[in-house]
Every structure is written in structure tokens, then in C-alpha cells.
Amino acid sequence: MKKYWFEFGISENLFPFGIRMGCGLTAYDYNDALSLLNNKVFKDRPLPEIINAIENIDVSTLDSGHVLSNMLSPDKRGVWFPIGYDL
């Protein structure tokens, strides 16, 4: 499985809760990652423009004050940042 970090080109008020900085997830491949974004994070909203997508992200490079201190383990398939979309 691969760890992904996504950033989106949408206005502040249209972001689902907690993803202003980005969204981290672990998936089998890029298409699986997009499926998780659609089904877990954006749900009834259309997937916005992805302005940055990093495959195999080294999570230690992410913001320590916001991301690293507020994320689930990235070792299993699902959304690990922000917390709350893993259900």
C-alpha cells in the first residue's frame, strides 16, 4: 500500500471539515486513493481540482504542529488526516 498526500484548489468555505491543509490517506494505488477521497471525505460534493498529489509521502515531512500531532496511523488503508473520515 502507498501513502498519499493531497492538496486541493477550492475556496476556504467549500472545504469539508479539516482538510484546509490537505488530506492524507493510505491506499492500494492512485485510483483507490481517489475512491477513498470521493467516498469518505467529499461524499456528496464533487471532487475538486487536485493541485498537489504526492505518492509515497514521507509523513515525517508533514507539518508537525498540525498534521503529525493530529493524525491516525498511516499503516492501514484509509484516511489518516484529518481524523474523522476513517469510518
N, C-alpha and C positions, 0 to 999 in steps of 0.2 A: 504494500500500500504506500501511497505517497501523501506527503503533507503539502497543502496548498494555502497560499495567502492571496486573497482577492481584495482589490480596492475598486470602488465604483464611482462613476461620473454622474451623480444625481444630487439634486439640491438638498440642503440640510433637512428641510421639513418632510421630505419624502423617504428618508431612510427608515427601514424597520429598526426597532429598538436596538441600540448598542452597536451598530455597525458603521458608525461615522468614520472610525479609524480604519476599518477593514473587517474582513471575516476570515477566520482560519478553520480549515477542516481537513480531514483525512479521508481519502477515497481511493478506489481501485485504480482510476485513471481520470483524465480530464473530463470526459463525458459523465462519469459517475459524480464527479465534483459538481458539475453544473446541475445534475439532477438533485443533489442534496441541497444546493442553493435554492432551486425552484421549489422543492417540496418542504424544506424545513425552515428556510429564512424568509423568502419572499412570498410564499403561499399564494395569495390571491392577487398579488401585484406582478406586473411583467418584470422580467429580469432586466435591470438597467444595463447601460454600457459598462463593460468591464474595462477600466483604464489601466489596471495592473494585475497580472496573474503570475504568481511565482510558484513553480512546481518544485517540489523537494526543498521547501523553505527550511532553513536552519532556524528553528524557533528562538534560539538564543539571541538572534539578531533583532528580534521584535522589541518594541517599547517595553522596558522593564517596569515602569510605573503604572501602565495601564493594561497592557496585554499579558505579559508574563505573570503578573500578580493576580490576574483575574481570568484564568483560562483552565479548562479541563485538560486531562492528559491527551496529548495528540497521538497516542499509541493505538487507538482503536478507531474504526470507521465512524465518522460523524463530525458534527460541528463542535469545535473546541473553543472557539472565540467568536463572538461573545457567548457567555454561558446562558443557557435557557432555550437553545434551539436544538438540543441533542435528543429531545424526546420523540 
